[in-house]
Amino acid sequence: MAFSQTNLAWSTLLELGGRGRLHDRLARALRTAIRDGRLPEGAAVPPSRALAEELGCSRWVVTEAYGQLVAEGYLSARVGSATRVAWSPAASPPVPRASRTPSRPVVRYDLAPGLPDLRAFPRRRWADAVRSVIGSAVHYDLDVPDPAGHAVLRSTLAQYLRRSRGADADATSVFVCAGVTDGLVRTCRALRADGITDLAVEDPGWPRLRDAAGSAGSRVHPVPVDDDGLRVDDLARTPARAVVVGAAHQFPTGTVLSPARRAGLARWARDVAGFVVEDDYDAEFRYDHHPVAVMQGMDPGRVVLLGTVSKTLSPALGLGWLVAPTAMVPGLRAANPVATAPPVLDQLALAAFIDRGWYDAHLRASRRRFRVRRDLLLTTLAGRIPRASASGTAAGLHVLLHLPDDVDTAATVRAAASAGLRLADLDDYRVHRGPGRALVLGYGNLGDTEVPAAVELLRESLRPPID
Amino acid sequence: MAFSQTNLAWSTLLELGGRGRLHDRLARALRTAIRDGRLPEGAAVPPSRALAEELGCSRWVVTEAYGQLVAEGYLSARVGSATRVAWSPAASPPVPRASRTPSRPVVRYDLAPGLPDLRAFPRRRWADAVRSVIGSAVHYDLDVPDPAGHAVLRSTLAQYLRRSRGADADATSVFVCAGVTDGLVRTCRALRADGITDLAVEDPGWPRLRDAAGSAGSRVHPVPVDDDGLRVDDLARTPARAVVVGAAHQFPTGTVLSPARRAGLARWARDVAGFVVEDDYDAEFRYDHHPVAVMQGMDPGRVVLLGTVSKTLSPALGLGWLVAPTAMVPGLRAANPVATAPPVLDQLALAAFIDRGWYDAHLRASRRRFRVRRDLLLTTLAGRIPRASASGTAAGLHVLLHLPDDVDTAATVRAAASAGLRLADLDDYRVHRGPGRALVLGYGNLGDTEVPAAVELLRESLRPPID
């Protein structure tokens, strides 16, 4: 295969196309030929003068390329001897080709919970906010980010949470994080460093929170939820000294923690010297009453507040917050030496978006849109599937649709998926199977005009069919 | 304190200013008064009719506000009895006020390593890229991100890494992550799930990588570095089956892993059925030769490639990548159930930035600027501090400045800091103390005209003073 031993035309063997200077392209072509096995280990490459002649370039180009590949270990050169290929693809063990990432099934209508209306993302204003902060940031804003978040966003969030959610927050107690999951992971690490390893979660609940707590090393204890929210007496029977609770709007049941339970939970936290982790994930959307203020405002020394823009703007932004009890602030900073905050420009953009009143405006518009959509959904469900009943309808972006006991919800979800309708089964959010059959119907990520068609498809997907 | 028992004017007690509807403002004002202790637990609030008269509003406003606070547990209402405050700030244990985040010391000149020139961040083009992708993204791009990264950026990065770094990458083997640290944490988790718990790192090396591996549960083994790079024979004496190595430009010594060591490292990885984690953090900047292609291209089944834009654009962007051996791809997806990719719009912006050729243009311009700056730095050092000598100068954004043995580098760093000059001591990157005294001088984040003044300040900061 060496130049002098074969009739091989090197100019044919080597693909010298592409961008870059000629010696770079030659090095790349040689590297590719060696990797492909076209130039096997031990083969001599042509003397630089000869190859330069064949390629019609200067000899310098060839010596540069050879030198480069010697430095990389593809070629070896010894004085007085030919330069030879020093590497073989056979040295790498054969590995199976990765299966391609499975593509998502085609979703015509999305009735699964967890998303706001992605069509209504305020693109123009978000772009304006980003452009404005890229222009106005000082150069040291582009330095390694403070893991607790940029001071400007921490201050803006503290003000927003005081004003809109009744929180007790200031810039030092707010941590910017990538969302509720990230906030919970940080909390679990700080709790563990403080000796609190047992954490209770609601059952049914959001599985990702269980996974997050488990991956952060906590032992997770599911506690049942009834019509008043988390059962505090059951909580008190676990060894947990911290509990994650959706006080304003439990996921997925939609219940609001009752005043008596709130008081009981606060007592429990004091008694065990523990903490309540309040997952305030979608409380901005409350339709029939005013939003319930957060528990954190009543008991800031015992409540960790988690929030996110995932349910109001988009989960693709990866922005959320954590409001920590003052005593936990140093632990949150210390417990994870490699914690990172979200990208700084995104943080500054959210701060600008809130400060200009655009976030409030978006929430107001969303609330109006979602109330109309919820009403239409409930009316349509009542008309088309009268044997089902909805609960948890007062707030948030989903309702619980209770179905007759003979409905096979798993089969229904499968039938719907194959028809392009995304549904969620209540059982999938349960650790311990409970009584009753229900679907968790999200109406956030649905076109305004799609409700009737989506409900019709839902009716047709019920297994066995009901009338 | 109840209305009927005091002369207290409620309109004075309650601050009804601020945004929002009147009943919301009233609820907020009552909540604040209860929290402050101005309305103690057990105090009766006025009958709704009486308070409405005093405030000059409709009775409905007051009943709405009271109802809200009953729901939140601040007030309790019983039929036939006055509505009373049900909560007391004394119920929350007093907590120490958090100390404010310590502000960074004023840095006039930054000679610490690890940053590119933040003044030269391509703001306009980055803003253009962001605005363009916000306009062109489809609405399901705003759904929950794929933890492995957006397909568009994975494909763009694969192409870029093949073209510019000689990597063996395709869209399925590239994972988008938040930077090299995040990439290493993901790798360590996947390795642990595969039974590989011992990981070697270079000594001296970047402490954050040690911390990251440790926080991901790996046992970390420091292995010494000499003029040829990592000492593979020392590596082979550890129980490690994976090693993090800066092959193209070791941090902080600046050495390039020699061809013999590269080959030895590849043999070691095969022998122990282990993996090389190649930290390709700043290899784009090489001044006297062409960039050395990555080891990963030679041995894609045994090498995990980590890279980032932190050293080329800004660490504030939080964007990096990992190229995984095919066999490790499923493990990387499975090992962390709550991994998240960086924000989607940032990912798409980076893809657009690369695809339009702006990244290459920025690298070319940076390379020119940094070469000039490095030359000026070396010349100035040689003139002003002739007893010191620099090494590791061929690439990257820092050099090692060797000092006479009698220099107290720690005292020098402290003296410099108090004069506004940020410096880094080689000893701070060492696990085991080595011979010799040196500073790690970064010249990335420095104004073009600041080199002489920074070197002068460095000379004045040397302890004891040398001539």
Interface residues (C-beta under 8 A of the other chain):
Chain A: G18 R19 H23 D24 A27 R28 R31 R35 E64 G67 Q68 V70 A71 E72 G73 Y74 S76 A86 W87 A91 S92 P93 P94 V95 P96 R97 A98 R100 T101 G114 L115 L118 R119 F121 R123 W126 A127 V130 R131 I134 G135 H139 Y140 D141 L142 D143 V144 P145 D146 A148 A151 R163 G166 D168 T172 S173 A178 G179 T181 D182 V185 R208 D211 A212 G214 S215 V256 P259 R262 A263 A266 R270 H289 H290 V292 A293 M295 G297 M298 D299 P300 G301 R302 S310 S314 P315 A316 L317 G318 L319 P325 T326 A327 V329 P330 N336 P337 V338 T340 P342 P343 V344 L345 D346 N445
Chain B: G18 R19 H23 D24 A27 R28 R31 R35 E64 G67 Q68 V70 A71 E72 G73 Y74 S76 A86 W87 A91 S92 P93 P94 V95 P96 R97 A98 R100 T101 G114 L115 L118 R119 F121 R123 W126 A127 V130 R131 I134 G135 H139 Y140 D141 L142 D143 V144 P145 D146 A148 A151 R163 G166 D168 T172 S173 A178 G179 T181 D182 V185 R208 D211 A212 G214 S215 V256 P259 R262 A263 A266 R270 H289 H290 V292 A293 M295 G297 M298 D299 P300 G301 R302 S310 S314 P315 A316 L317 G318 L319 P325 T326 A327 V329 P330 N336 P337 V338 T340 P342 P343 V344 L345 D346 N445
